[in-house]
Amino acid sequence: MNIPAELRYTKEHEWIKLEGNVATIGITDYAQGELGDIVFVELPNVGDKLEQMQAFGTIEAVKAVSDIYSPLSGKVTEVNSALDDEPMIINSDPYATGWMIKLELTNVSELEQMLTADGYKELIG
């Protein structure tokens, strides 16, 4: 299972990559594996303001529909529109082309609450 060391993680299986005060967010390799074949993703609009741990969208797989939570507070600056036509990108490449949103952070200190790669490995066993 792929758990990149440079990312941060949530207990809800989202990952965060911070560049300056912009966070790229998606779901983990573990999460996509548990969901199975992803068939639809609903994401927020650019400009939407999100609070930490607020549901910002849904992900639908053959097995289930799950909420996606914002690990951090901020404003959506970009949405991965490629997922509209090809949501299964998340299954094949959750950490690169399968990213979901970019968020301009309003409280960078919230990142301290996120798990490191080692902490995430412990969580999923």
Secondary structure, 3 states (H helix, E strand, C coil): CCCCCCCEECCCCEEEEEECCEEEEEECHHHHHHHCCEEEEECCCCCCEECCCCEEEEEEECCCEEEEECCCCEEEEEECCHHHHCCCHHHHCCCCCCCCEEEEECCHHHHHHCECHHHHHHHHC
